[in-house]
Amino acid sequence: MTGTTPPKVTSRTPRPRRPEVRTRILDAAATVVAERGLAAATLDQVAAAAGFTKGAVYSNFASKDELFLALLEAQVAARVADVEQTLAAARTVPEALAAVSADLARPDPRTQLLAVEFWQRAVRDPSVAAAFAESRRRLRAQVVAAAAAFLAGLPEDPGWTAEALALVVIALAHGLAFEELADPGSVPPGLAARVLGALVGSATDPAETDS
């Protein structure tokens, strides 16, 4: 006999726990939206990709918008966590800026495209705008905490609040990612570090950030 026989599913087969179901749905949503775009993606497609019924999707997310906003938050939160770890491990200001620049420049087309598509929905649809704005506030709060820790470690006060610096970092990251996504190779290595270094008054060596 060739091949293997799949295990027989019985009533005793353990059902996946709710956190696992949610994770599988989010993973499937990332795949579907990457292939079809936010507008064309459907909950039926997500459910099929995750191996669940549509009811399982609705038991975790009340709507398509809620699902894909949760996906966007999860993707962005993972990147913010990477930046926080980078800042915590850096020994000098130039090293921190160079490492953060590398994190910001790391290609992430799935997240960037989803963010752009959701932004387009939010600025046109008031029913989506409030949830999207609240999501952005949660993101900024995370970045503010990282910016505050970074500013506290500087030898001199650069005159920036953590809130203002966080907003600039987010805008810089989105802007550079947008240009790189549209025209790969257009953003020079280390550019984000040089900009941030100028803002906080750090003498960052461009050669060091380009490595």
VEXDREN-2710 file (C-alpha; in Angstrom, 1 decimal):
% VEXDREN-2710
k/r/px/py/pz
1/MET/0.0/0.0/0.0
2/THR/1.4/3.4/-0.9
3/GLY/1.0/6.6/0.9
4/THR/-0.3/7.1/4.4
5/THR/-3.8/6.9/5.8
6/PRO/-4.9/10.2/7.5
7/PRO/-6.0/9.7/11.1
8/LYS/-9.6/9.0/11.6
9/VAL/-11.6/11.9/13.0
10/THR/-13.9/10.8/15.8
11/SER/-16.0/12.5/18.4
12/ARG/-13.0/12.1/20.8
13/THR/-10.7/14.1/18.6
14/PRO/-9.8/17.1/20.7
15/ARG/-11.0/20.4/19.4
16/PRO/-8.4/23.2/19.1
17/ARG/-8.5/25.7/21.9
18/ARG/-9.9/29.2/21.3
19/PRO/-6.5/30.9/21.2
20/GLU/-5.3/28.4/18.7
21/VAL/-8.4/28.9/16.6
22/ARG/-7.9/32.7/16.7
23/THR/-4.3/32.4/15.7
24/ARG/-5.1/30.1/12.7
25/ILE/-7.8/32.5/11.6
26/LEU/-5.5/35.4/11.7
27/ASP/-2.8/33.5/9.8
28/ALA/-5.4/32.5/7.2
29/ALA/-6.6/36.1/7.0
30/ALA/-3.0/37.3/6.3
31/THR/-2.7/34.8/3.4
32/VAL/-6.0/35.7/1.9
33/VAL/-5.6/39.4/2.1
34/ALA/-2.1/39.1/0.6
35/GLU/-3.4/37.2/-2.3
36/ARG/-6.7/39.1/-3.0
37/GLY/-6.5/42.5/-1.2
38/LEU/-8.7/43.7/1.6
39/ALA/-11.7/44.6/-0.6
40/ALA/-11.9/41.3/-2.4
41/ALA/-11.1/39.1/0.7
42/THR/-14.1/37.4/2.2
43/LEU/-14.8/35.6/5.5
44/ASP/-15.7/32.4/3.6
45/GLN/-12.2/32.4/2.0
46/VAL/-10.6/33.0/5.4
47/ALA/-12.6/30.2/7.0
48/ALA/-11.7/27.8/4.2
49/ALA/-8.0/28.7/4.4
50/ALA/-8.0/28.2/8.2
51/GLY/-9.9/24.9/8.0
52/PHE/-12.9/26.1/9.9
53/THR/-16.5/27.0/9.3
54/LYS/-17.6/30.6/8.8
55/GLY/-19.3/30.3/12.2
56/ALA/-15.9/29.7/13.8
57/VAL/-14.7/32.9/12.3
58/TYR/-17.7/34.8/13.6
59/SER/-17.3/33.3/17.0
60/ASN/-14.0/35.1/17.3
61/PHE/-14.6/38.2/15.2
62/ALA/-17.9/40.1/14.8
63/SER/-17.1/41.3/11.3
64/LYS/-14.7/41.4/8.4
65/ASP/-13.4/44.8/9.5
66/GLU/-12.8/43.5/13.1
67/LEU/-10.9/40.5/11.8
68/PHE/-8.6/42.4/9.5
69/LEU/-8.1/45.3/12.0
70/ALA/-7.0/42.6/14.5
71/LEU/-4.6/41.2/11.9
72/LEU/-3.1/44.6/11.3
73/GLU/-2.7/45.2/15.0
74/ALA/-1.0/41.9/15.5
75/GLN/1.4/42.5/12.6
76/VAL/2.3/46.0/13.7
77/ALA/2.7/44.9/17.3
78/ALA/5.2/42.2/16.3
79/ARG/7.3/44.9/14.6
80/VAL/7.1/47.3/17.5
81/ALA/8.2/44.4/19.8
82/ASP/11.3/43.9/17.6
83/VAL/12.1/47.6/17.8
84/GLU/11.7/47.6/21.6
85/GLN/14.1/44.6/21.9
86/THR/16.6/46.3/19.6
87/LEU/16.6/49.5/21.7
88/ALA/17.0/47.5/24.9
89/ALA/20.0/45.7/23.5
90/ALA/21.8/48.7/22.1
91/ARG/24.8/50.0/24.0
92/THR/25.2/53.5/22.4
93/VAL/22.8/56.0/20.8
94/PRO/24.3/55.5/17.3
95/GLU/24.0/51.8/17.7
96/ALA/20.4/52.1/18.8
97/LEU/19.6/54.4/15.8
98/ALA/21.3/52.1/13.3
99/ALA/19.5/49.1/14.6
100/VAL/16.1/50.8/14.7
101/SER/16.8/52.0/11.1
102/ALA/17.4/48.4/10.1
103/ASP/14.1/47.3/11.7
104/LEU/12.2/50.1/10.0
105/ALA/13.7/49.4/6.6
106/ARG/13.0/45.6/6.8
107/PRO/10.6/44.8/3.9
108/ASP/7.1/44.0/5.2
109/PRO/4.8/44.4/2.2
110/ARG/1.9/42.4/3.8
111/THR/1.6/44.8/6.7
112/GLN/2.2/47.9/4.6
113/LEU/-0.4/47.0/2.0
114/LEU/-3.0/46.1/4.7
115/ALA/-2.3/49.4/6.5
116/VAL/-2.8/51.4/3.3
117/GLU/-6.0/49.6/2.4
118/PHE/-7.4/49.9/5.9
119/TRP/-6.5/53.6/6.0
120/GLN/-8.4/54.1/2.7
121/ARG/-11.4/52.5/4.2
122/ALA/-11.2/54.5/7.4
123/VAL/-10.9/57.9/5.8
124/ARG/-14.0/57.2/3.7
125/ASP/-16.2/55.2/6.0
126/PRO/-17.2/56.7/9.4
127/SER/-18.2/53.3/10.7
128/VAL/-14.6/52.1/10.3
129/ALA/-12.9/55.3/11.2
130/ALA/-13.4/55.2/15.0
131/ALA/-12.0/51.6/15.4
132/PHE/-9.1/52.4/13.1
133/ALA/-8.3/55.6/15.1
134/GLU/-8.4/53.7/18.4
135/SER/-6.1/51.1/16.9
136/ARG/-3.6/53.8/15.9
137/ARG/-3.7/55.2/19.4
138/ARG/-2.8/51.8/20.9
139/LEU/0.1/51.6/18.4
140/ARG/1.3/55.1/19.3
141/ALA/1.1/54.3/23.0
142/GLN/3.5/51.3/22.5
143/VAL/5.9/53.4/20.5
144/VAL/5.7/56.3/23.0
145/ALA/6.8/53.9/25.8
146/ALA/9.8/52.8/23.7
147/ALA/10.6/56.5/22.8
148/ALA/10.5/57.5/26.4
149/ALA/12.9/54.8/27.4
150/PHE/15.2/55.9/24.5
151/LEU/15.1/59.6/25.4
152/ALA/15.8/58.8/29.1
153/GLY/19.1/57.2/28.1
154/LEU/20.4/60.2/26.1
155/PRO/23.2/62.2/27.7
156/GLU/21.4/65.4/27.0
157/ASP/17.8/66.5/26.6
158/PRO/17.1/66.9/22.9
159/GLY/13.9/68.9/23.5
160/TRP/11.6/66.2/22.2
161/THR/8.6/64.7/24.1
162/ALA/8.2/60.9/23.7
163/GLU/4.8/61.5/22.2
164/ALA/6.1/63.8/19.4
165/LEU/9.1/61.6/18.7
166/ALA/6.9/58.5/18.5
167/LEU/4.6/60.2/16.0
168/VAL/7.6/61.2/13.8
169/VAL/9.0/57.7/14.0
170/ILE/5.7/56.1/12.9
171/ALA/5.3/58.7/10.1
172/LEU/8.9/58.1/8.9
173/ALA/8.5/54.4/9.0
174/HIS/5.3/54.5/6.9
175/GLY/6.7/57.0/4.5
176/LEU/9.9/55.2/3.8
177/ALA/8.1/51.9/3.5
178/PHE/5.7/53.3/1.0
179/GLU/8.5/54.6/-1.2
180/GLU/10.4/51.3/-0.9
181/LEU/7.3/49.3/-1.7
182/ALA/6.5/51.3/-4.8
183/ASP/10.2/51.5/-6.0
184/PRO/12.4/48.8/-4.4
185/GLY/15.9/50.1/-3.7
186/SER/14.9/53.7/-3.6
187/VAL/15.5/54.2/0.2
188/PRO/19.2/54.3/1.0
189/PRO/20.4/52.1/3.8
190/GLY/20.7/54.0/7.1
191/LEU/18.5/56.9/6.0
192/ALA/16.1/56.5/8.9
193/ALA/19.0/56.4/11.4
194/ARG/20.4/59.6/9.9
195/VAL/17.1/61.4/10.2
196/LEU/16.4/60.2/13.7
197/GLY/20.0/61.0/14.7
198/ALA/19.6/64.6/13.4
199/LEU/16.3/64.9/15.3
200/VAL/17.8/63.9/18.7
201/GLY/21.1/65.6/18.1
202/SER/23.2/62.5/17.9
203/ALA/26.4/62.5/15.9
204/THR/25.6/59.3/14.0
205/ASP/28.3/58.1/11.6
206/PRO/26.6/57.4/8.2
207/ALA/29.2/54.7/7.5
208/GLU/28.2/53.0/10.7
209/THR/24.5/53.0/9.8
210/ASP/25.1/51.7/6.3
211/SER/26.7/48.5/7.4
END
